[in-house]
Amino acid sequence: MFNKILIANRGEIACRIIETARKWGVRTVAVYSDADAQARHVRMADEAVRIGPAPSAESYLKGDLILNVARDTGAQAIHPGYGFLSENADFAEACEKAGVVFIGPPASAIRAMGLKDAAKQLMRKAGVPVTPGYDGDNQDADHLQAQADEIGYPVLIKAVAGGGGKGMRKVDRAEDFPEALKAAQREGQASFSDPRVLVEKYIENPRHIEVQVFADSHGNCVYLHERDCSLQRRHQKVIEEAPAPGMSPQVRAAIGQAAVNAAKAVNYVGAGTIEFIADGSGALSADKIWFMEMNTRLQVEHPVTEAITGQDLVEWQLRVAAGQPLPLQQAQIPLNGHALEARLYAENPETGFLPSTGPLEVLRFPSGVRIDTGVEEGDVVSPHYDPMVAKVIAWAPTRQQAIAQLSEALGQTAVAGVRANTAFLKRCLDHPDFQDAKLDTGFIGQHLDQLVPDAAPTPQVLALALAAHLPSNADAAGQDPWDRLTGLRVVGQPHVQASFQIRDQIFTPRLRGRDFVLPESAHDLMIRQGGTQPDVVLDGERLTARCVTGPGFCHLFHQGQWWPLTRPAYEAGADGAGNGKIVSPMPGRILSVSVKVGDEVASGAPLVTLEAMKMEHVLTAPFAAKVTGVAVSDGGQTQEGVELVTLSPLEDEASA
């Protein structure tokens, strides 16, 4: 085993690797950018070395600098984690030449599987079934369109060097193909410096099923069962589980063996994942599951495999990289119970899942589940990197029990300061179709209205917010969240009234006796407890929440949702919705500006295309308007909240 390893990554995966290294007595070296100088992985490691400015291209992607750090610190091996340099064949090769062990597959295997077109051709030769499509060298737009027409719509355009949903577009109609192709090529170039694409048949009701494989340098190769990663948005995984619902032992053995054959075809060593697409319109069968691609690294979702097998996959990586044989043979690998993982992101589902950056004012997790995270309360979610806050993992003997456990844990998770997808994840788990394993990759899109409901506070939230104003028994000395309470009883029933602001809306609810009257509804409300643990019964339903408080504010958490309560500010003249100011929802680069001053645009017309987190976001006109101002140009940079375009409603022009 190694004495010291360098971790060429950041965030939760760097922390995860450090935890296993500690158990083996292996010292760790962290590298960090300026944005991560105080990051959790830096604090956890035995040593930490700065490698550059915040942008990853100037820090975490600088393989030469990282190798220099390994040499200077005496690290015998480099663990790349996932992302960054983990699937960079040149870096793996450079490590070998420098005499540093790359904790991953050989460069030849990375190259063989790194390009989707070449990988599919290789899999055909190895007898692994592949999705019908075109993966040839001809990248002429007309030729690709002709191939798509021949395959039959819908088709999927995929960057050959892609991953994480980047450079991928579904096309339903022939007339939409040219623009989708251009967008996929742009993202492929921006994310992977490679604009080439392949076109494949889009499988209706597709399920994303992947098999964890592991191989050593002694000729052994095994599969550690499968994971179902069908819950996705924009082709990025949201909730993963193992084993896949509805997977029979016979089909499991068939796709497991296919995955092993795929790994052996490239002389694989280390941890890898063979990703398959399955026809989810009926029962899973081996003849309706096709190879998509291989990820030549440890996957984000590896904890669910660890949970059902009882194995530490990072430990396996260290063993194999040190030249040891696999700890278990195929027949020895257990499959116990069911596990699910939810990816908790700093993002706002109500704005199309745009990333949310800033300080984590509150970050609290419940006990009883596994939490893999790279941040702590008080840390900052940076705009420079993936906005993952944590992975929340639950295991139980059955799928239903595991779902219930994870749902409860998310309901008790508190994230404030940045918007998070906590409540969205919980709604996914609680949805009847998910509970019944009616899954495919279109699940989120099909149920989006239920998973991301109206952002306005519900009567339940307003009742809990009112209760938060009241002192609990423990707060009898007046130490309630607001130190503020209005009550009156001359004759008749007592009443309670409070005024607070939830985001941009002011509420002044009143409770007289048990009559809780809101502008659009009336309810029966009994407040059992106030203060930081509000407990109410609204229309016969008991509701609880938790609060984290400070001067003039109260962070209310209910069912995973964060509701920031503040004392209202009554300043006049604030801009309201529909004021015609199109502002940047996040930091990023201006890919293109589609309008100029004087243009008239229809509602929904594209105005500016913004690239952020290596994804394209199109900002559109909220109403029919005339463009009265354009403050940006192609290629420029912008920050969150910066005004990009100004519009004047066309009806205002007419009336003038």
N, C-alpha and C positions, 0 to 999 in steps of 0.2 A: 504494500500500500504506500501511497505517497506521503511525504512529510509535510509538503506545502503545495497548495494549488492557488492559481489566480482565477478569479471569476470575472469574465469579460462581459458583464451585464450589470443590470441595476434592478431596482424594484423588488417585487415579491419573489421572483425566481432567484435572484441573487441571495435574498434572505433564506429561501428554502434550501439552497445548496449549502449555505453556511451551517444551517442546523444539522444536516447530515454529516458534514465534515467534522463538526465538533464531536459527534458521537463516536467517530473513528479516531479522534485525536489528531486530525489533519488540520494544520494551520491554514488560514485563508488570507488572501490579499484581495482587497476590493479596489476597483478603479472608479473614478467619479469625474463628472464634469463640474463646471462652476455652479450649475443649477442644483447639483446633488451634493454639495459640500457637507451639508448637515443631514443627509439622507439616512434612513434606517440601516441600509446595507453597509454604509460606511461606518456607522456606529457599532455594528455587530462584528465586523471583520477584525482579525488580529492586526492587520496592517491596511492602510488605505493610501492610494497615490492618485493625485490629480493628473488627468490626461488631456484637458482642454476645455474650451468654452462650451456653452450649453448645447448648441446644435449637434445632433448625433454625428453628422458628417465630419465634424471637427473634433470628435471625442470618441464615442463608443464604436464608431466605424473605422477608426484609425488603427488598423491591425499592426502596423509597424511600431507605433507608440506602445501598444499593449504588449507586444513581444519584448520591447526594451524594458518595460516594467517587470515582466516575468524574469528576464535575465538579471536585472539589478536586484531583485528581491529574493532570488534563488528559488522561484517557484518551478516545480518539476512538470507541472501540467496546467493546462488552461481549460476551464469549463465555460463554454460559450452561452449556456442557458438556452433560451429560444429568442428568435428575432436577431437583430443586429448581425453578428458575424457567424451565427450558429450554422448556417447553410452556405457559407462562403468557402468554396473549394480552394481558392487561392490562399486564403488564410490558413486552412487546414494544412495545405502543402507547405506554407511558410513555417508553420509550427514544427513540422517534421524536419525541415532543413535546419532549423535552429536548435534541434535536439530537445524540443519541448513537446510533451505528449498532448495531443488534441483529444479532449474527452468527447469523442464523437466518432462518426464513421470515417473511413478513408476518403481522401479527396476524390478518388475515382468514382465512388458510390454517390457522393454529393453531385458530381457533374452528371452522372448517368440519370439521376432522378430529378435534377434541378430544373430541367426544361420539360414542361408538360408534354410537348409533342414527341420529343425523343423518348421520354419515359413510356408513353403509350405504345410506341413502336417496339420498344424493348419488351414490354409486358406481353404483347401479342406473340412474340417469338418464344416467350417462356410459358405460353399456354394459359395466361391469366386473362379472363374476359374483360374487354374494355368497352367503354361507351361509344356507340356509333358517332362518327364525325370526321372532320378534316383536320389533319395535323401536318400537312405538307409544307414545303419551303416557299411556295408561291404566295407572297403577301400582297399581291395586287388587289386593290379594293374591289374591282369588278369580278376578279376570280373568286375572292372570298364570298362575295354576294351570291355568285352562281352556285358555290358549294352549299351555302345556307339554303338557297332555293331548292336544291336537290335533296338535301337532308330533310327538309320540311319543317315549318315553324310550329311551335316556338323552338328557337335555338339559343345556345349560350355562347357568347364570345368570351374567351378567357385569355389573358396575357400568358404567354408560354412560360414566363419566369415569375408568375404571380403567386399570391398567397394572401390570406386574410381578407378575401373578397375584393382586393384591389385589382383593377384592370379587368373587371368582370361585368358583363351586361347581358341581361335576358332580352331577347328580341321576339316580339309576338307577331310582327307584320313585316313584310318585305320592305315596305316604304320607310320603316324605322331603322333599317339596318345601317345605312351610311353614317348617320349621326352617332349611333351606338358604337360603331366601329371606331370612329374618331375618338370618342371619349375613352374607350378601352385602351386604345393605343397611347393616348396622352397619359393616362394613369400608369400604364406599363412603363413608359419612358420615365415618368417622374419618380416612380417608386422603385424600379428595378433597372433603370437605364437600358431598357429593352422594349421597343414598341411592338414586337411581333406577337401575333395572337393565333389561337386555334379556334375552330368552330365545332361544337358538338351538339348532338340532339339534346334538347331539354326534356328530361323525364318528368312526366306529369305525376303529381303526388310523390315527389322524391323524398326518400329518407337518407340522411347522411349517416352512414355506419362506418366506423373505422376500427382497425385491428392493431393492437399494440404488439409489436414484434421486438425481439431482443436476440442478438447474435454475439458470439465471442470469437476470438482468434483461433480457437481450437476446432472449428467446424460445427459447433452447436448452434442451433437456431430454434426458437420457440415463439409461440404467441401467447399473450397473457389476456386472452379473451377480447371482447369487443366493447365499444362505447357507441351510444347513439347520440349524435350531435345535431339532430334535426332542427332544434329550436334556434333559428338564426334570424338576423336582420341584416339586410345588405350583404348576405353571404358571410357574415361574421357570427361566430357561435355565441350563444347567450346562456343556455342551460345545457349541460351534458350529463349523461347518466350511463351507468354500467351495472349489469349487462343491458343489451338492447331489449326493450319490451317485445315479446312475441318471438324471440329467437329460440328455435329448437336446438337441441344438442347436435342433430345431424347437420343442420345448416351452419351452425357455429363451427363445427369441425371442418366443413367444406371451405368456408371463407377463411378460416384460420390457416388451413393448409395452403390456400391460394396466396395468402399474405406471406407465409414462410417461403414459398416458391419465388415470390417477387423479390424478397430480400436476398435469397441465395443467388438470384440471377445477376446481382451486382456485387457479389462477395461482401455482403454487408457485415459491419461490426458495430455493436452498440445498440442504443435505443432508437427505434424508428416507428413510424405509423403508416400503415397502408390504408388509404381512404377509399371507400367504395360508395357508390350511389345505388340505392335499392328502389325498386318499384314498390311504393307503399300503398298501392290501390287494393291489395289483398294480402294474404298471408306471405310472410317472407319465405322465399325459396332461392336456392343456390343459382338457378338459371335466370333469375331476375335481379342479380346483384353484379355490378360492373366496376372495374378499377377506374379510379379518377386520377389519383396522384399519390406520391409518397412524400411524407415529411421526414427529412433525415435529421431529426433532432428529438429532444424531449418535447412533448406537447403541453400546452397550457393546462389541459384537462387531465393530466396524468394522475392527480390525486384520487379520482374515482376508481381507477384501476388499482391503485395501491389499497384502497379501502376494501375492495372485494377479494383481493388476493393476499392481503396481509404483508405485502412486500414493499420495500423502500426502493423505488426505481433509481433514485440518485445514487444510492449505495451500489446497486447493480452497475451503474455507469462507472463508478470509481473502480469497482472490482475488475470489470472487463478492460477498462483503459490501463489498468496495472498489469494486465496479462493473465488474470485469473479466469478460470472457466465459469460458465453461468452457475449460479447457486442452485438452480433447480432444473430438472428435465421436464419435458412436456407433461408427462403423466402425474408429476408431483405438484403442479400448479393448482392451487385451490380456486374455487369460485363460491364465495360465501355472501349471501344477502344481496342488498342493492344499495347503490350510492348515487347521489346527485351532486352536481356542482353548479353554483350560480355565480356568474361573473358580475361583481359589483363595480359599476363604473361611475365616475364623476361625469355625468351627462344628463341632459334634460330631455326625457321622452316627449314632453309637450312641445318641443321645438324641433322635432325630427331627430332626436338623440344627438344634438350638437354637444360637443364636449364642454364641460364647465370647469374653469380653472380658478385657483385662488386658495386661500388658507382653509384647512380643515378645522373649523372652530370646534366641532364636536365629532368624535368618532368613537362609538361604543358598540361592542359586540356582546352577545349573550354567551353563556357557557353551554357546553353540551354538543357543540359542533366544531369542526376543524376550520380555522381561519388562516389562510395564507395571505399575507399582506406585506407590502414594502413601505407602509406609511404608518404614522401614529398621529394622535390628536395634536394639533398645532403645526403639523407639517403642511407643505404647500403642494397642491397639484399643479404641475408645470405645464405650460402650453407646448413645450418642446417634445413631450413624449406621450406614449399611450396613457390615457387617463384612468387606467384600472386602479381602483382603491383596494380591492381584496377579492379573494375567491372564498366563498362560503360553501363548505362541503358537509353533507350529512350522510350517515350510513345507518341502515336498519335491516332487520331480517327480511322485510318485504318492501316492494316498491311503494305501496300506499303509506306504510309507516315512514319511509324515508322522505316522501313528499311532505307529509304532515310535519315532520321534524324540521325540514328545511324551511317550510313556509312559516312555522312559528318563529324560527330563528331570525328570518328576515323581518318579521313583524316587530321583533324586539331590537333590531339594529337601528342605530341612530347616526345619521350623517348630516351635518349642517355646515354652512359656510360656502359649500358648493352644492349644486343640485346633483342628485344621485338617482339611479334607476331602481332603488330598493323596492318601492311599492310596485313598480312594473314587473319586476321579477316575481314578487309574491302573487300578483294577479295571474301571471303565466302558470305558476304551480297550482293555483286554486281553480283554474278554469276546468270545467267538467270534461272537455275534450282531452286536455292533457292528462287529467286523472284517469281517463279511460284509455290512454295510450293511442288516441287518434291523432297521429303525428305525421307531419311532413315539413319540408323546409319552408312552405308557405304559411305555416300556422300563425305566425305573428302578423303577417299582412292581412290574413283573412279575419283575424279577431282584433285588429288594432283599436277599433272604437271601444271595445270592452277593456282592453289592456291599458289603454291610455285615455281614460275618460276626461270629461270636461275638467279643466284645472280649477274651477271655482270651488271654494270650500263648501262642503255638504253640511246639512243640519247637524250631523254627528260631530263634525269638526268644530262647528260653532258652539255646540253644547259643551264640548270638552274645553274649548278655549275660554268660555265663560267660567267653567269650574276652576280653570287654572288661576283665575283672579282671586279665588277664595282661599283663605288660610286653611291648611289641613290641621288636624289635631296637634300634629307636631309643631305646627307653625303658630300656635296660639298666642305667642308673644308678639305676633305681628310680622314675622319673617316670611311673608308670603311672596310669590314670585314678583308681584308688582308693588307690594306695600300700598295697595290701593283697593278700596272697597266702598261701594255706595249702597246703603241700605236704608229703608224707611219703614216705620210701622207706627202709624197713629191709630188708625182703626183698620179692621179688615186684615187681609193677608200681607205678609212682608214681601218686599220686592228687592231684587238684586239687579244692578245695572253696571255695565262696564263698557268702555270704548277702547278699541284696539284696531290695529291695521294688520291685515294679512297680505303681504306683498304690496300691491298698489291699491288695495280696496279697504275702506274704513267700515267697521261694523260697530253697532251699538246695541247689542242684544239685551233684552230685559226678561227677567223671570219673576212672575208674580204667583206666589204659591207654587203650583206645579204647571202653570200655563206658560209655555215657552213659545212666544210669538215672533215669527220672522216675517219679512216683507211678503214672501210668497207661500208661507205655510205656517201651520200652528201645530204644536206638539205637547205631549205630556213629558215632563222632565223632572227627575228627582236626582239631586246632586248628593252622592254618597260621601264623596271626599273631594276637597279642592287641593290647591297647591301644586307641588311638583309631581304628584301622582294622582291626577284627576281621575275620578271614578264616578260614572253617571249611569242612570237608567233612562234611556230615551225611547218612548213609545214601547216600553216593555223589554227593550234590548239593552243589556248591560255593555257598556263601553269603557275601556280604560286607555290611558295614554301615559306618557312620561314627559317631563319637562326639564330642560337645562336652561338656567336663567342667568341673567346678568343685569347691569344697570340699564333699565328702560326696555329690555327685550326679554322674550321667553321663546325658546325653541321648543315647539310642541311636536311630538312624534306619535303618530297613530298609524298602525298597520304598515309600517315601513315608510310612511310619507312624512316629509319634513314641512311643517307649517311655521314660518317665522312670524311671531306676534310682536309687534312693536307698538309703542304709543303713537297715535296718529300725528302726522305733521300736516298742518292745514295751510301750508304756503300756497298762495294763488299763483296762477300763470304757468303751472307745470304743463309740459306738453302731454297731450293725451294720445290714445291710439288713433291711427289714421291721420297723423299730422303731416304725412308725406315725406318724412325723413327716413330714408333707408340706411340703417346703421349696420356695421359689421357685427355679427353675433359672436365672433371669436377672432383671435389673432390668426393671420394667415397671409397668403400671397394672392394678389389679384391675377387670375389667369386671363380673364378677358372682360372688357366692358362692352356691352351690346348696344348701348344707346349714347346719344349725344344731346346737348342742350337744344331744345326746340322740338325734339321728337315727340310724337304722340303714341302712347302705348296702351294696349288693352290690358284688362285685369288678368294677371297671371303671366304676363310677358316677361321673359328673362331680362334682367338688368345687368347683373354682375355675376361672374363665376369666380368663386373663391376656393382656393386650395388650402385645406387645413388638415392636419393629421394624415397627410398623403391621400386625402379623399376630396372629391369635388363637391361643392355646395353651390347651387344656383339660387340667387336671390331674385325674387320676382316682384312685379308690381302688385300691390294689394288692391288696386282699383284702376279703372280707366283714367289716364292722366297725361299731362304734358310734362316733359322733363325740363325742370327749371335750373338744375344744377348738377354737375358731375365733378366730384372732388378727387377721383382716382384715375389711374391709367393702367394699361396692361403691364404686368410684371412688377407692379409696386407692392409694397408691404403695408399691412394695416393692423391695427390693434382692436380689441373688443370695444364696442361702443362708439367707434369712429364713424361719422356721417360719410356715406359713400355717394348717394344720389338723393336729390330732392325732387319731389313731384308736386304738381298742382292738379287737383281733380278737374277733369274736363268740364264738368257741370259748372264749376266756379268760373272757368274761362268764358263759358257761354253766357252766364248771367252777368258777367262784367261787361 
